[in-house]
Amino acid sequence: FNITANLGGSSINRSFVQTSKTAEQLKQPGVYSLANSVNRIKTDNYSYERQTNSIYGLISLSWRDAVYLDITGRNDWSSTLPVSNNSYFYPSVSASVLLNELIDFGSARNVVNLVKLRGSFAQVGNDTKPYRTSNYLTASDFAGNFQIPRTAADLNLKPEIVSSWEVGADVRLWGNKLILNATYYSSRTYNQVFNPDISSTSTYSSLYVNAGRVDNKGVEVSAELNQNLGPVKWSSNLVYSRNRNKVVDMLDSYKLSNGTVISQDSMVMGGTTGVKMVLREGGQIGDIYVNTLKTDEHGAIWVSPTGSNVAPAKDTWIYAGNSNPSYTLSWRNEFNWKGLSLGFMFNARVGGVGVSLTQAAMDYFGVSERTATDRLNGGALVNGQRIPAENYYQTIGGNGADAIGACYVYSMTNVRLGELTLGYDIPVQKWCKWIKGLNVSFIGRNLWMLYCKAPFDPETVAGTGTFSSGIDYFMQPSTRNFGFNVKLQF
């Protein structure tokens, strides 16, 4: 029986100061000086200070090198939360059992090398940005006047909490020739900070408030085979993963100081005039909504009486799909023979949709392949009939950002050769005894797209944020990467 305990603490202090001066228009073009400003120079100042104090502990227990239990706890005190809620505690518990150490498998013990069951529960707390719990004044003009921010603070703001649990099993058979792993997980995020609009008061246009709940569930399964093919060592690994999320609750109701009750069941998180990323109660993170073309009473696309044009449906948004994949697959293989190694990995992303506004802009200006094809064929095909290509594409293509999004929805399913490696262990010890090993290798990544119907790389995103995938608007093209590696051991 073993026990290990740790106790610690930390204090983090952060401060930020920014002062900017801006000349919005210059008297003389090309002379980039504040003295060359046509109008009065604009000055902006912003600063904040925040502090987080923490204390945390860990206890690890084990019995007979077969049963393990880890318990952790952490408490934070944050200056960005009100005094009544600035202290928040979040624990974690994880346990694992090696059944092969506790159970005699009899004649099967030569087959079963490891059977491990594991499970865990954890919570993570998070504070908020500074100055969301009190109303303050900011400088507004050169005369030194002040104004109240248009966003109201919440005097009772709470920390965001994420609770999660997972269970899994690891099995190794036949001298680790076959390795199986399976994990199921579930997480719940609540007390998120919302910023809904307020239309019932002239003092503030929005406010900060805790609300919402998002659930995530998923599974990951992997299988690895290690098998010799004569003198060649072969290792193959297949990984399957699937995740689903659901926006269970948003802002059901919140009572203002004047007695007004506000609620919010949807929120636009990004997009353009033709496509929007929308959070909606009952929906999922990554849901995409697009505008569409006007239709007639039979559901067919409306075409003008002259047969020369189509028209957008005013204030009509339809659900296009979700940008997240239904599941992903990865298959890696590696071969080794007399110091020579070859490895390759195929990646597959199955499901999910995206909208290409790059394609829309190219259609609008008539420089895409399909606009050229339709011009040669006498027009774009709509409802089985041809209409002038220029009229059609300058309607649906808009000018890129204001395109008809429903006309540019693509499947993001793709399969590619994600990685290829070729290496060789040079027998350098024959000539130099003090060198233990020398390996040279070639590495290539993202080398070959085997299947992709979208006019952009579905794995490329415009940014690192949660809502940066699913919309292509002149993103940088994806690239192949080639590298050469030398590893020397002494």
Helices and strands as residue ranges (DSSP letters): E 2-22, G 34-36, E 42-63, E 67-78, E 87-98, H 99-102, G 106-110, E 112-126, E 138-139, E 146-147, E 151-152, E 160-173, E 178-194, E 206-207, E 209-229, E 232-249, E 251-255, E 261-264, E 266-271, E 275-280, E 287-293, E 312-322, E 327-337, E 340-350, E 353-356, H 357-364, H 369-376, E 380-382, E 385-387, H 389-396, G 405-408, E 409-411, E 414-426, G 428-430, E 437-452, E 471-472, E 481-489
